[in-house]
Amino acid sequence: MASFVPTKQFLGAPSSSDIGSSSLGSLQLPSKLSSSNFHILSRPSHPKRLEIQAAGSTFGNYFRVTTFGESHGGGVGCIIDGCPPRLPLSESDMQVELDRRRPGQSRITTPRKETDTCKISSGTADGLTTGSPIKVEVPNTDQRGNDYSEMSLAYRPSHADATYDFKYGVRSVQGGGRSSARETIGRVAAGAVAKKILKLYSGAEVLAYVSQVHQVVLPEDSIDHQTVTLEQIESNIVRCPDLEYAEKMIAAIDAVRVRGDSVGGVVTCIVRNLPRGLGAPVFDKLEAELAKACMSLPATKGFEFGSGFAGTFMTGSEHNDEFYMDEHGRIRTRTNRSGGIQGGISNGEVINMRIGFKPTSTIARKQQTVTRDKHDTELIARGRHDPCVVPRAVPMVEAMVALVLVDQLMAQYAQCMMFPINPELQEPMQSSTPESAEVTL
């Protein structure tokens, strides 16, 4: 390549007679340049190095989470950047959530045996976060790479096997690599931190439960979102707080499990005591951020918020949430078809959403497919896989929702809390309960 190097300075040239100039304010610009004023330097031409980088592994703006690792590699984990300092944090905070997500919990989950024991290797000191990146690692200990010998040659129907090849031209065959639900370990570990921040700072609580397995559908409004507890959700292996329907759901999963097949379902997630004002108008609406987060989870196929598609059957007079003043002088809504968000901003009511998960694509039944070298074939997939993903998806959904809300909490604090709030219209984001004192050590 050639580059031009002037032998005289453009600014402060001896006179306009040496180099003709045009005036732009006090700046003198050359209007005539002689080739004698320049030297042409030749540089050897080097072809640019073409690099293809795998993107899409980082989530969040203020509270940023990057997950890493593959299903059958050395391990998985995450790096959390932007966590506030002085937050009490230990491995046990994360382990509780990881135990809810781990495989081998019961007969209706994958039989893969992993303890999913996490280790924090940076970002804490003396039991408190330091404000620096937090690295969390979980080793893989129960790997069976040979189970995927057939999948190295042929694509599993409805799995990411084919599209990973279409995009990258190479993929990790064992366990599906990054497309495996094992990637969500990093999300759940980071979500545990986010849930703790929400609870301690604002008193907000994120809970999810299974509301549908295949054709077993929990009746609408059968669960009181104001009073349902984590203990009720965790009281059975399918994570449905209604015990009668929980048994029906377990039976539905058992029926397909013994046939080597799979079914899908729905996870309902609620958020209680979230501060008002989180979110933003137009492109960054809170429900849009929640939809992106939840739909980034493996096997997701649908997202509904508030009244969802059922609201399309109503008239405006039927659907509108009328306002009223409660006994504490707060503006509330009598109904909650908006799902706790209006105009993309939280209104203080319970946030509720539903996420649909498809049947697990890896099944032990004969299916038609093609090989990587483009020949028709049949495939009976081996390996250990969930006959229904929704029971283990519950903590995953909670984690992604919590990550969005912490990010939005920090954004609201940065933009709208620098100056004293307008007490006639705004409320403090910080909880007045004694729990919040734990983060101000």
Secondary structure, 3 states (H helix, E strand, C coil): CEEEEECCCCCCCCCCCCCCEEEECCEEEECCCCHHHEEEEECCCCCCCCCCCCCCCEECCCCEEEEEECCCCCEEEEEEECCCCCCECCHHHHHHHHHHHCCCCCCCCCCCCCCCCCEEEECEECCEECCCCEEEEEECCCCCHHHHCCCCCECCCCCCHHHHHHHHCCCCCHHHHHHCHHHHHHHHHHHHHHHHHHHHHHCCEEEEEEEEECCEECCCCCCCCCCCCHHHHCCCCCCCCCHHHHHHHHHHHHHHHCCCCCCCEEEEEEEECCCCCCECCHHHCHHHHHHHHHHCCCCEEEEEECCHHHHHHCCHHHHCCCEEECCCCCEEECCCCCCCEECCEECCCCEEEEEEECCCCCCCCCEEEEECCCCEEEECCCCCCCCCCHHHHHHHHHHHHHHHHHHHHHHHHHHHCCCCCCCCCCCCCCCCCHHHHHHCC
